[in-house]
Amino acid sequence: MQPSEVKALLERRVEGCEFHIQGEGCNFQVVAVGEAFEGLSPVKRQQLIYGALSEEIASGALHAVSIKTYTPAQWQTAAENPGA
């Protein structure tokens, strides 16, 4: 799979999020930013993204997926403090 394919899958399956994808083959890093993460625990956030990719993970099309999730406010803070 290509990063653009993973991004397209996530955009279709998770509403209201912006995705930044890096990687190749079957190993990807996903950064997701959206209001959907507001009030969710880190585990629930991960589950939301893994759930959206469950078919591809089960089929082996995706093997390793690293996920970071942010609310828009958290993303803004991270952008202002890249080393934090």
N, C-alpha and C positions, 0 to 999 in steps of 0.2 A: 504494500500500500504506500501511497504518497501522503505527505502532510496535508495536501489540499483535499484528499479523499476523506481523511479522518476529520478535518475541519467541517466538510460538507455534511458528514454523518451527524456530528454533534450539533451543528446548526439546525438540522431538520428535527432532531430528537429532544433538544433542550432549549426551551424558549427563553428569550430575554438575556442571553449570555453572549459575550464576545470571547472568541477562542484564539489562542496563539499556540501553534503546533510546531514542534521541531522533531526531527528524527527521520528514520528511513527503514525500509524493509518491514519488520514487524515490531520495532522498538521505537516508542514515541514518548515525548514529554509534552504534556498538555497543561497550559495555563488557561484557566477559565475565570472570567470576570462577569459578575452579574448580581442583580437584586435577588435572584433565586437562592443565593447563599445566606441572605440575611436571616439571622436567628437559628441557623443550622449548626450543629456540632461539626467538628472536622470530619468525623466518621461519616455522618450523614451527607456531607458535601462530596466526599469521595464516592460514596455509594450512588449518588445521583449521576456522576460521570461514568463510573463503571457500569451502571445499569444501562446507560445509553449505548455502551459499546459491548454489551454482553454477548450478542450474536457473533461479533467479530472475534472476541476473545475465545469463545467456545469453539469456533471453527479453526482457530490457529492463525487467522489472518493478522491478528494483533497478538503479540506474545507478552511484551513488557510495556506497561504504560505507567509513567510517572505523572502524578497529578498534583497541581497546586491550584487552589481556589481562592478567590478574593471577592469581597463585595466591592462596589465601585469606590467607596471611601477607603477601604484597605488598599486597593490598587493605587489610588492617588497618593496615599502615604508611602507605599513602596516605591513609586516613581520618584517621589521627592527625596527619599532616603535609600538609594539603591544598595548601600552597604549594610543597612540595618536588618 
